Amino acid sequence: MKSQSDPWYLHAALYLVIAILTIILIKIAIIDPHEYVASERYNRTESRLRMDNIKEAQILWQKKNGNYVGSIDELISFIKFDPYVDSVTHTFDSLMMKIANPFTPLSSGEFTPDSLKFTPKTHTPYILQIDTSVAVDTVINRRGNITRIDTTITFGTRYYLEDPDGYGTIGSLETDALKNTASWD
């Protein structure tokens, strides 16, 4: 008796399925993780550059107004329209022999103030908070009677900036030792 062999098109179909599954496996195991890591690296770098620029804007605001601001929208309009920022960013530094612009360019190129509002990964706003401190002082006369209670409320002596995507923080609301300090430094 003669044994019957499988038809050639069945072998061709099996080789085709094996080739397709191999291509899918290579894509899932090698290409996609590489793209994910590259995307995460870009988002982390870009977010930290934006947060550094927010920090520099806070420093300029504090130098001009004496406190920090709790709104990124106010910072953006301050950077765009305030003549003080324009004068600082266009001042020539004779020691460094270049323009003393405190803002760093972003990964995509030039620095734009509107880029400071949202994170690059999820496009959610950065979390910006300022501290509020209340100092209560009681004035007592010689007889031991309270004559008045003085209350002083101070806004914006410290700030805290956080990336909602988890790429870091800048500053602290609790201590002056961490003022303008980034978590990744």
C-alpha positions, 0 to 999 in steps of 0.5 A: 500500500501506498501512504498518502502525503499531505497536500502542498497547500497545507504545508504552505499554510502552516509555514505562513501561520508560523511566519505571521506568529513570528512577526507578531512575537517580534513586534510584541517582545522587541519593538513595542517595549523599545517604543514604550521606553523611548516614549517614557524617556521623552515624557520624563525629560520633557516634563522635567524641563517644563517643571524647571521652567516653571521653577524659573518663572516662580523665581522671577515672580518672587524677585519682582513681587516678594512672594510665589504665585499659586496659578500657572495661568498667572505665571504664563501671562507673567512670562508673556507680557511682563516687561521685567521678564522680557528685560531679564531674558534679553540681558547679556551676561558678560561672564558667560558671554551669552544672553542670561535667559533663565528658561531652558529650551524644551526637547522639541525645540524652543521654549514656549510659555504655553507649554508650561500648563500641561504635562506631555504624557497625559496633558493634565495640568501640573499641580501647583500649591503655595503655602499660607501661614497665619501668625497670631499675636496676643497683646496683653496690657500690664494688668493681664487683660488682652487688649487686642489680637493681631493676626497676620496672614502670609501667602506664598513664601513657599511653593510645591510643584508636582507632576501628576504623571509621577516624574517628580516634584519641586519645592516644599510647603513645609520647609525652606530647605527644599525651596526650589529643589527638584526631587531628581537633583 
